[in-house]
Amino acid sequence: MPSDAPLTIDFIGGTVGYRLRRGEGRGQALPRAVGMAKGATPSIVDATAGMGRDAFLLASLGANVTLIERNRAVHDALAEAMARAGDSSPELAAIISRMTLLHGDSRTLLAGLNPEVVLVDPMHPPRGKSALVKKEMRVLRGLVGDDPDQRELIDAALQSARQRVVLKWPLRAASPEGLRRPSHQIAGKTTRYDVFMV
């Protein structure tokens, strides 16, 4: 996928809007993984913001989320999508108000943020024989590459988080090499959340 393909991010309709309208709440796998299931609302840093969907979900449940994106094109697309959503309705404006977007490298920015929880969702290993990845994810991979420094990022997250680090990873994929065993895991249909209590 060429890196100049347009990246479209939408917090109003599509998948994100559908999830918001369904209102599945804190019982979903991701909110449980970050520690929101029992009514807690931790401060969260999404260290690999990407399309911003996970951060939006967490913000829709009341969390204050700092999104960090190091790729300028992806950052700018996120900023535009957040602005459009914030202007579209009071409900979405309230959610967007809990999202703070930063441009930079999480490996250096995390130390100054003092988050309770850090979510890390690096570019996943290429799929084998499974169905073709959605077009938007192919565009994203074309823009950001393969995250060869993901272990450095996870280590930085473990050093900065006050409560836990959550690694979002394909359900059946091997963990990044050399990473210690998680404290526990929460599995979804195709994705798992490896939770590292600190």
C-alpha positions as CSV (number, residue, x, y, z in Angstrom):
1,M,0.0,0.0,0.0
2,P,1.6,3.3,-1.0
3,S,2.4,5.7,1.8
4,D,0.6,8.5,0.0
5,A,-2.8,6.8,0.2
6,P,-5.3,8.9,2.1
7,L,-5.9,8.0,5.7
8,T,-9.5,8.6,6.7
9,I,-10.4,8.7,10.4
10,D,-14.0,9.2,11.5
11,F,-15.4,9.4,15.1
12,I,-18.9,10.3,14.0
13,G,-20.1,7.3,11.8
14,G,-18.8,4.0,10.8
15,T,-17.4,1.4,13.2
16,V,-16.7,4.0,16.0
17,G,-20.2,5.5,15.8
18,Y,-21.7,2.0,15.8
19,R,-19.8,1.0,18.9
20,L,-20.8,4.2,20.6
21,R,-24.5,3.8,19.8
22,R,-24.5,0.2,21.0
23,G,-23.2,1.4,24.4
24,E,-21.5,-1.8,25.4
25,G,-19.9,-0.1,28.4
26,R,-17.1,-1.1,30.7
27,G,-17.6,-4.8,30.4
28,Q,-15.8,-4.9,27.0
29,A,-12.4,-6.4,26.9
30,L,-10.4,-3.2,26.5
31,P,-12.0,-1.3,29.4
32,R,-11.6,-4.3,31.6
33,A,-7.9,-4.6,30.6
34,V,-7.2,-1.0,31.6
35,G,-9.0,-1.4,34.9
36,M,-12.3,0.3,34.3
37,A,-14.6,-2.7,34.9
38,K,-15.3,-2.0,38.6
39,G,-16.0,1.7,38.3
40,A,-12.5,3.1,38.4
41,T,-11.5,5.7,35.8
42,P,-7.7,5.8,35.6
43,S,-5.7,8.3,33.6
44,I,-4.6,6.6,30.4
45,V,-1.9,7.2,27.8
46,D,-2.5,5.6,24.4
47,A,1.1,5.4,23.4
48,T,0.4,4.3,19.8
49,A,-2.7,6.3,18.9
50,G,-3.0,5.2,15.3
51,M,-6.7,5.5,14.2
52,G,-7.7,6.7,17.7
53,R,-10.5,4.2,18.2
54,D,-9.4,2.7,21.4
55,A,-8.8,6.1,22.9
56,F,-12.2,7.3,21.8
57,L,-13.9,4.2,23.3
58,L,-12.1,4.8,26.7
59,A,-13.0,8.5,26.6
60,S,-16.6,7.7,25.8
61,L,-16.6,5.7,29.1
62,G,-15.3,8.7,31.0
63,A,-11.6,8.3,31.0
64,N,-9.1,11.1,30.3
65,V,-6.9,9.8,27.6
66,T,-3.7,11.2,26.2
67,L,-3.0,10.0,22.7
68,I,0.6,10.0,21.4
69,E,1.3,9.6,17.7
70,R,4.7,10.1,16.2
71,N,3.8,9.9,12.5
72,R,2.9,13.5,11.4
73,A,0.4,12.4,8.8
74,V,-1.5,10.2,11.2
75,H,-1.4,12.8,13.9
76,D,-2.8,15.4,11.6
77,A,-5.6,13.1,10.4
78,L,-6.4,12.4,14.0
79,A,-6.5,16.1,14.9
80,E,-8.9,16.8,12.0
81,A,-11.2,13.9,13.0
82,M,-11.3,15.0,16.6
83,A,-12.1,18.6,15.5
84,R,-14.9,17.4,13.2
85,A,-16.4,15.2,15.9
86,G,-16.2,17.9,18.5
87,D,-18.1,20.3,16.3
88,S,-20.8,17.7,15.3
89,S,-22.7,17.3,18.6
90,P,-22.6,18.1,22.3
91,E,-22.2,14.3,23.1
92,L,-19.2,13.9,20.9
93,A,-17.8,17.2,22.1
94,A,-17.8,15.9,25.6
95,I,-16.0,12.8,24.6
96,I,-13.4,14.7,22.6
97,S,-12.8,17.0,25.5
98,R,-11.4,14.0,27.4
99,M,-8.9,13.3,24.6
100,T,-5.5,15.1,24.4
101,L,-3.5,14.5,21.3
102,L,0.3,14.9,21.3
103,H,2.8,14.6,18.5
104,G,6.1,12.9,19.3
105,D,7.8,9.7,20.4
106,S,6.2,7.9,23.3
107,R,9.5,6.5,24.4
108,T,10.6,10.0,25.4
109,L,7.2,11.6,26.2
110,L,5.9,8.9,28.6
111,A,8.3,9.8,31.4
112,G,6.9,13.3,31.8
113,L,3.2,12.2,31.8
114,N,3.0,10.1,34.9
115,P,0.0,8.0,33.7
116,E,-1.7,5.4,35.8
117,V,-2.2,3.2,32.7
118,V,-0.3,2.9,29.4
119,L,-2.0,1.2,26.4
120,V,0.5,0.0,23.8
121,D,-0.9,-1.2,20.4
122,P,2.2,-1.5,18.1
123,M,1.9,-2.5,14.5
124,H,1.0,-6.2,14.7
125,P,3.0,-8.9,12.8
126,P,1.8,-9.4,9.2
127,R,-1.0,-12.0,9.0
128,G,-0.5,-15.4,7.5
129,K,-3.3,-17.1,5.5
130,S,-6.1,-15.2,7.2
131,A,-8.5,-12.8,5.5
132,L,-7.0,-9.6,4.0
133,V,-6.5,-6.8,6.5
134,K,-9.0,-3.9,6.2
135,K,-8.0,-1.2,3.7
136,E,-7.6,1.5,6.4
137,M,-5.2,-0.7,8.3
138,R,-3.2,-1.3,5.1
139,V,-3.0,2.4,4.6
140,L,-1.9,2.9,8.2
141,R,0.8,0.3,7.9
142,G,2.0,2.0,4.7
143,L,2.3,5.2,6.6
144,V,3.9,4.1,9.9
145,G,5.8,0.9,9.0
146,D,6.4,-2.1,11.2
147,D,7.4,-0.6,14.6
148,P,10.8,-2.3,14.9
149,D,11.3,-0.5,18.2
150,Q,8.2,-1.9,19.9
151,R,10.2,-3.6,22.7
152,E,11.8,-0.2,23.6
153,L,8.3,1.3,23.7
154,I,6.9,-1.4,26.0
155,D,9.9,-1.1,28.3
156,A,9.4,2.7,28.4
157,A,5.7,2.1,29.3
158,L,6.6,-0.3,32.1
159,Q,9.0,2.3,33.5
160,S,6.4,5.1,33.5
161,A,3.0,3.6,34.3
162,R,1.9,3.8,37.9
163,Q,-0.6,0.9,37.8
164,R,-0.5,-1.2,34.6
165,V,0.6,-1.5,31.0
166,V,-1.8,-3.1,28.5
167,L,-0.4,-4.6,25.3
168,K,-2.9,-5.1,22.6
169,W,-1.8,-8.1,20.5
170,P,-3.2,-10.6,18.0
171,L,-4.9,-13.5,19.9
172,R,-2.7,-16.3,18.7
173,A,0.6,-14.4,18.0
174,A,3.7,-15.0,20.0
175,S,4.5,-12.2,22.4
176,P,7.3,-9.8,21.5
177,E,10.7,-11.5,22.0
178,G,12.1,-11.2,25.5
179,L,9.0,-9.7,27.1
180,R,8.1,-11.1,30.6
181,R,4.9,-13.0,31.1
182,P,1.9,-10.7,31.7
183,S,0.1,-10.6,35.0
184,H,-3.0,-11.7,33.2
185,Q,-4.7,-11.7,29.8
186,I,-8.1,-10.8,28.5
187,A,-9.0,-12.4,25.2
188,G,-11.4,-11.3,22.6
189,K,-12.3,-12.9,19.3
190,T,-9.2,-12.0,17.4
191,T,-7.3,-9.8,19.9
192,R,-5.9,-10.3,23.3
193,Y,-4.9,-7.8,26.0
194,D,-1.7,-8.7,27.9
195,V,-1.9,-6.9,31.2
196,F,1.3,-6.1,33.1
197,M,0.8,-4.8,36.6
198,V,3.6,-2.6,37.9
